[in-house]
Amino acid sequence: MASVDGAYDCITKTPMGDQKSVFTIVSNNGSFHGTNAGPLGSLDVKDGKVDGNSLSWTMEMVIPMPMTLNCEAVIEGDTLTGTIETSGFGAMAMTGIRRT
């Protein structure tokens, strides 16, 4: 089974337009840690879980407003497809390609 680890160039469809970021995944026995770094700063992965090629995690956003982001993604090959659930703004699509 291929590893989910790596850095992914991502785009998240937000109410403020497309937000580019680099999402980094470092897995270890069913869990993972990492960051999602973009123009507004870097968010740390919290409670990251790995189940095969499926990921789930949360992030605590502070800019432009404080909120908890509940995230899920599936990695197929070098492609990441996911959603970021926000309170008040609903689900935002997140896609990414693994850096080689």
N, C-alpha and C positions, 0 to 999 in steps of 0.2 A: 504494500500500500504506500502510495506517495505521501510524503510529509506535507503538512499544511504550512510549515515554517517558511518564513521569507518576508520580504518587503513588497507591498503591493501599491501601485499607483492607482488611487481610487478617485472616483467622482461620486458625490452624494447630491441628489436632487433635493434642494431645500427651498423653503419659501423665499429665501434671499438669493436664489439662483444656484447654479451648479457650484459646489464647493470642492476644490481639489485637495487631496491629502495623501500622505504616505502612511499606510497601515502596516505595522510591523507585528509579526506573530512569532513567538518562541514557545513551543509546546513542550510539555513534560508529563507523561503518564496521565492523559485524560484532562489536563488543565493547560492553560496557556496564559502568558502575560505579554504585554507589548504596549504600543502607543499608536494613536492616530494623530499625526502631526500635519497641520495645515496653516494657512495664513493667519488664523485667529489664535494660534497656539497649539499646544500638544495636550491631548487627553490620554490619561493612563487607563489601560484595560483593568477592570475590576471583575472578580468572580468569573474569569474566563474558563469555559468548558469546551472540550473537544470530544466529539463522538463520531469516529470515522472521519469523514470529510465535512462534518457539520460543526459549526462554532456557535456559541452563545456567550454574551458578555454584557456588562454595563459600563457606562462612562459617565462621569459627573462633569457636565458642561457649566462654565461660569460666565463665558462671554458669548453672545451679547446678553444672555440672561441665565440665571441658575436653573438647571433642570437635569434630571436623570434620564439618560438615554439607554433604552433596552434594545440590544442589538442581536441579530442572528445573521449567519451567512453560511453558504455552501461553497466549497472550493472544488472545482472540477478542472483537473490539469493545472494550468496557470491562471485560471479565471475565477474571480471571486464575485458572487452574486448574493446580495443581502438586503436587509431592511433595518432601519433604525427607527424605533418607535419613540415618539416624544409625547409628553403630556401637553395637550393643547394644539399641537400641529399635526397629529396623526403620524402615519408611517412615511418615511422617506426612503427611496431606493438608493442603494449603494452598489456600485460595480467597481471592479478593479482587475488589473493585470499584474502578475508577479514579475518583479524585476529579475533579469537574468544576470 
